[in-house]
């Protein structure tokens, strides 16, 4: 006997059975999730996902052909690389730079020059190592997200959302010798490994790569405080030694920096940093803060909202202070986007909390939306006042080959 549903159709109208089922054509979200579920099946899904995300990153944020051909090969001079190579050859010798310049702030950013010195690397070698670390960063984030969520689609969406932002792709498109990709990798390493013998040195080396990593390491501390226990059957590790390792890295950094300053005369002037710089670029600050994380901001806002609703005042205060400190540092310097990108570390404690509080379907939708918006959003970042710089995808770069010279 045919069962009819109540409807507003005219009397005598029989609704065809196929109309009771949603059409795949009208449900692209379900199609996308179905394809993602198929993609993450199998034993080697992490390897496939890593390769796919690297290729997508290169397609969306391909490095400058001019820099690849000329600056990295040494045909033309690029000041950032020149400064870095000078540090490689004489890491503890003070160099006089133009007052207020970016290079004046690099005196204590010694990790990359010392690595280059130990491995005898020039600009091209430093960039190649940077690309390798970028691939490892994606693999580490994917594995860590899988450990947190215990859901392959969630892990893939979270990692993809990060790859579509500055921090996740800088290792491939940053050909300017800014060193951030090294710091990003070290911070991810400090997140992914729970051993204090790895976390402490990783935070310390990240801080000597760029001082902004020291501020971002507050997220490492918060993450390991909230990090869930490993699956049943795996050994549990105490949180205390890891937290002491992070705090110890801060103290060692401060002591080494003071010693380097007293022994070799290294110093970092504070020109072009602070409230004056903020007021000079007010029109670019909001864009810079947004472009540092793009749609990943959705996860941070959701985390703050959940903490507020649950009245977790201690965690809310700690997370809000860490976020505000990262934002304050970013807003008070010229390269707002690069600085705000260090806030990616705060996405990991947010993910830990949201996994336990949100229904699986809502978390899927949240991660999917953040990933999709960051995918579609063109990467345009602020560096040097109120200027905006695009990182073009391959099709745009190909079209520019046919553009008449300006």
Secondary structure, DSSP 8 states (H G I E B T S, - for coil): -------SS-TT----GGGGS--GGG-HHHHHHHHHHHHT-STTHHHHHHHHHHHHHHHHS---HHIIIIITTTSS--HHHHHHHHHHHSTTS-----TT-GGGGGTT--HHHHHHHHHT--HHHHHHHHHHHHHHHHHHHHHHHHHHH--HHHHHHHHHHHHTSHHHHHHHH--S---HHHHHHHHHHHHH---HHHHHHHHHHHHTT-THHHHHHHHHHHHHHH-----TTS----HHHHHHHHHHHHHHHHHHHHHHHHHH------TT-SHHHHHHTHHHHHHHHHHHHGGGHHHHHHHHHHHHHHT-HHHHHHHHHHHHHHHHHHHTSS-HHHHHGGGGGHHHHHHHHHHHHS-HHHHHHHHHHHHHHHHHS-EEEE-STT-EEEE--HHHHHHHTTS---
